[in-house]
Amino acid sequence: MSEVVSNLIISKTKDFEFITKDSHFTDDTVLTLAIADYFNKYGKTLDKNLLINEIKNTAKNYINAGYGPSFLRWVNSSSNEPYNSYGNGAAMRVSPVSYVANSL
């Protein structure tokens, strides 16, 4: 899950300290790990509502991770329907799927 590591690195050069006191995780890190945790708990079982609950509960535990306002409204709502994001969140968080998928 290279995005988790890359989100921790604040330098863009080859000469850097890997993790410093100024390093921090992002909303993408939190939600990538939420999806990984879902698959660790449920394996290949795909249940939309369980996955949404995992994402929402994890986001609430790290509420100041840098989420956008639309995502925060959705997290704090009772809705499990899509919130029509225009961001790149899905692409940033999809890597855990590769650990349970058998094919493309």
C-alpha positions as CSV (number, residue, x, y, z in Angstrom):
1,M,0.0,0.0,0.0
2,S,2.4,2.6,-1.3
3,E,0.0,5.4,-0.9
4,V,0.1,5.0,2.9
5,V,3.9,5.3,2.9
6,S,3.9,8.1,0.3
7,N,1.4,10.1,2.4
8,L,3.9,10.0,5.3
9,I,6.8,11.4,3.3
10,I,6.9,15.2,3.1
11,S,10.0,15.6,1.0
12,K,10.2,15.1,-2.8
13,T,13.9,14.5,-3.0
14,K,16.0,11.3,-2.7
15,D,17.8,12.7,0.3
16,F,15.2,12.7,3.1
17,E,14.4,11.4,6.5
18,F,11.7,8.8,6.1
19,I,9.5,9.8,9.0
20,T,10.0,13.0,11.0
21,K,8.1,14.8,13.7
22,D,6.4,16.8,10.9
23,S,5.2,13.7,9.1
24,H,1.4,12.9,9.3
25,F,-1.1,10.7,7.7
26,T,-3.9,11.9,5.5
27,D,-7.6,11.2,4.9
28,D,-6.6,8.9,2.1
29,T,-4.3,6.9,4.5
30,V,-7.2,6.6,7.0
31,L,-9.7,5.4,4.4
32,T,-7.3,3.0,2.7
33,L,-6.7,1.4,6.1
34,A,-10.5,1.3,6.7
35,I,-11.0,-0.7,3.5
36,A,-8.1,-3.0,4.4
37,D,-9.6,-3.5,7.8
38,Y,-13.0,-4.4,6.2
39,F,-11.3,-7.1,4.1
40,N,-9.4,-8.4,7.2
41,K,-12.7,-8.7,9.0
42,Y,-15.0,-10.1,6.3
43,G,-12.6,-11.6,3.7
44,K,-14.0,-11.6,0.2
45,T,-17.6,-11.1,1.4
46,L,-18.8,-7.8,-0.1
47,D,-21.6,-6.2,1.8
48,K,-22.1,-2.6,0.8
49,N,-23.6,-1.5,4.2
50,L,-20.9,-3.2,6.2
51,L,-18.2,-1.5,4.1
52,I,-19.9,1.9,4.4
53,N,-20.2,1.4,8.2
54,E,-16.5,0.6,8.3
55,I,-15.6,3.7,6.3
56,K,-17.9,6.0,8.3
57,N,-16.8,4.6,11.7
58,T,-13.1,4.8,10.9
59,A,-13.5,8.4,9.5
60,K,-15.2,9.4,12.7
61,N,-12.4,8.1,14.7
62,Y,-10.0,10.3,12.7
63,I,-12.3,13.2,12.0
64,N,-9.5,15.7,11.6
65,A,-7.6,13.8,8.9
66,G,-8.4,16.3,6.2
67,Y,-11.6,15.1,4.6
68,G,-13.5,17.4,2.2
69,P,-16.8,19.0,3.4
70,S,-19.0,16.8,1.2
71,F,-17.4,13.7,2.6
72,L,-17.8,14.9,6.2
73,R,-21.5,15.7,5.7
74,W,-22.0,12.2,4.3
75,V,-20.0,10.6,7.2
76,N,-22.2,12.4,9.7
77,S,-25.4,11.6,7.9
78,S,-27.6,8.5,8.2
79,S,-27.4,8.0,4.4
80,N,-25.5,5.1,2.8
81,E,-26.2,6.5,-0.6
82,P,-23.3,8.0,-2.7
83,Y,-22.6,11.7,-2.0
84,N,-21.5,12.4,-5.6
85,S,-17.8,13.2,-5.0
86,Y,-15.8,14.7,-7.8
87,G,-12.5,13.9,-6.2
88,N,-10.0,11.1,-6.7
89,G,-10.8,9.3,-3.4
90,A,-11.7,5.9,-4.8
91,A,-8.5,5.8,-6.8
92,M,-6.5,6.7,-3.7
93,R,-8.1,4.0,-1.6
94,V,-8.5,1.0,-3.9
95,S,-5.2,-0.8,-3.2
96,P,-6.6,-3.2,-0.5
97,V,-8.9,-4.8,-3.0
98,S,-5.8,-6.3,-4.7
99,Y,-5.2,-8.5,-1.6
100,V,-8.6,-10.3,-2.0
101,A,-9.2,-10.1,-5.8
102,N,-8.6,-13.2,-7.9
103,S,-8.6,-11.4,-11.3
104,L,-9.1,-8.0,-12.9
